[in-house]
Amino acid sequence: MANKIDVVNDVANKSINQGDLRIANQCEPKSKPLKYSHCFARAFQPDKLRPPRAFTRPVLPHSKRKLVLEIGAGKGKHAIEYAKLNPDEVLIAIERTQGKYQAFAKEVHKIRQAGEKLENLTPIHADAIPYVTYAIPPNCLDSVYLLYPNPEPHNPNQRWLNMPFFEFLLSRVKDGGQIILVSNIAEYMQEAKHQAEAIWRLPCVLEPVPEDSQRTHFEIKYLARGEVCQQLTLSKPKGYRTRFDHIYLITS
Ligand SMILES: C[S@@+](CC[C@H](N)C(=O)[O-])C[C@H]1O[C@@H](n2cnc3c(N)ncnc32)[C@H](O)[C@@H]1O
C-alpha cells in the first residue's frame, strides 16, 4: 500500500538513538533509577520494518470497549470463543501460517453465514511483528494472548520475551494491562518468568492451567497427554516507560 514510512513524533524518535540505548543496556542496581522501566539491551527498530503486504489499519474501538490482541491464533478456537463470550470487547487475532489462517477465516465465515455477526473479532493473516508495529498505537491494548507459542528450541532469541519487539509490544499495552503467555514447556516458562522479573521488571504470576481447560487445539492435545501446562500473567505497572511510548508509524 505504501512505500513511504514516517515516524510520528520527533521527540520520541530521538529516544531510539544509540546514545539513549546505552543507558538502557545494562541492568543497573535497583537503587539507581533507570531511564526506562526495564533493562533489555537490544533496541527494536520499528522504522526498519515494512508494513505487511496489503496492510490496512484496523478500526480500533473508541469508547471504553476493551481492545485485546492474540498473537499466533492458529485455527482461531480461542479467538472465536473469546469474542463470543466477551461481546463488549474487541479482539484482533493474528496468525501467520496460511493454512491455519484459512481454517480460522473459514470458521468465522461459517459463523457469520449462520447469522451471528461476531463483529468484535478481526482475524488477520500476517506476521504479528510488522502488523503490530503499524496497526496498534501506543498505550491501547488491555490484554495480549500468546497461547502455546513455538518453543524455538534452537533459537532462544526468537522467544517472545527475548526479542527486542517485546519492548514495542509492551509500549502498546495500557498501564495495568496484561500479557498472558501459556506453554506446556516448563523450561520455556521458567525462562520467561526470569526475563519478566529480572529484565522487563514486570510483576507476574505463574500458575498451572486447569486440567479441564480447552482454550486451544494445542492446549487440548497437551492436557489430554497428561502434560502440565502453565500460564504466566504479566502486568504492566502504571508509569512503565519504554523507548517507544510516543512512537506510532504511519504509512502514506
Ligand atoms: C504452536 S502454534 C499454537 C496455535 C494456537 N495458539 C494453539 O494454541 O492452538 C503457534 C502459532 O503461532 C503462529 N505464529 C508464530 N509466530 C507468529 C508471528 N510472528 N505472527 C503470527 N503468528 C505467529 C504460528 O504460525 C503457529 O500457528
The ligand as a MOL file (V3000), in Angstrom:
LIG
                    3D

  0  0  0     0  0            999 V3000
M  V30 BEGIN CTAB
M  V30 COUNTS 27 29 0 0 0
M  V30 BEGIN ATOM
M  V30 1 C 2.1780 -23.8710 18.3860 0
M  V30 2 S 1.0510 -22.9390 17.4600 0 CHG=1
M  V30 3 C -0.2460 -22.5610 18.6200 0
M  V30 4 C -1.5270 -22.1440 17.9420 0
M  V30 5 C -2.6710 -21.8190 18.9120 0
M  V30 6 N -2.3560 -20.6690 19.7340 0
M  V30 7 C -2.9950 -23.0030 19.7560 0
M  V30 8 O -2.6390 -22.9900 20.9430 0
M  V30 9 O -3.6190 -23.9430 19.2500 0 CHG=-1
M  V30 10 C 1.8660 -21.3650 17.3420 0
M  V30 11 C 1.2650 -20.4950 16.2530 0
M  V30 12 O 1.8270 -19.1990 16.2990 0
M  V30 13 C 1.9440 -18.7380 14.9620 0
M  V30 14 N 2.9620 -17.6880 14.9730 0
M  V30 15 C 4.2470 -17.7940 15.3780 0
M  V30 16 N 4.8850 -16.6210 15.2370 0
M  V30 17 C 3.9750 -15.7480 14.7330 0
M  V30 18 C 4.0450 -14.3940 14.3400 0
M  V30 19 N 5.1670 -13.6870 14.4360 0
M  V30 20 N 2.9230 -13.8060 13.8880 0
M  V30 21 C 1.7650 -14.5100 13.7760 0
M  V30 22 N 1.6530 -15.8050 14.1050 0
M  V30 23 C 2.7450 -16.4130 14.5810 0
M  V30 24 C 2.3550 -19.9660 14.1790 0
M  V30 25 O 2.0570 -19.8270 12.8060 0
M  V30 26 C 1.5210 -21.0420 14.8520 0
M  V30 27 O 0.2720 -21.2090 14.2110 0
M  V30 END ATOM
M  V30 BEGIN BOND
M  V30 1 1 1 2
M  V30 2 1 2 3
M  V30 3 1 2 10
M  V30 4 1 3 4
M  V30 5 1 4 5
M  V30 6 1 5 6
M  V30 7 1 5 7
M  V30 8 2 7 8
M  V30 9 1 7 9
M  V30 10 1 10 11
M  V30 11 1 11 12
M  V30 12 1 11 26
M  V30 13 1 12 13
M  V30 14 1 13 14
M  V30 15 1 13 24
M  V30 16 1 14 15
M  V30 17 1 14 23
M  V30 18 2 15 16
M  V30 19 1 16 17
M  V30 20 1 17 18
M  V30 21 2 17 23
M  V30 22 1 18 19
M  V30 23 2 18 20
M  V30 24 1 20 21
M  V30 25 2 21 22
M  V30 26 1 22 23
M  V30 27 1 24 25
M  V30 28 1 24 26
M  V30 29 1 26 27
M  V30 END BOND
M  V30 END CTAB
M  END
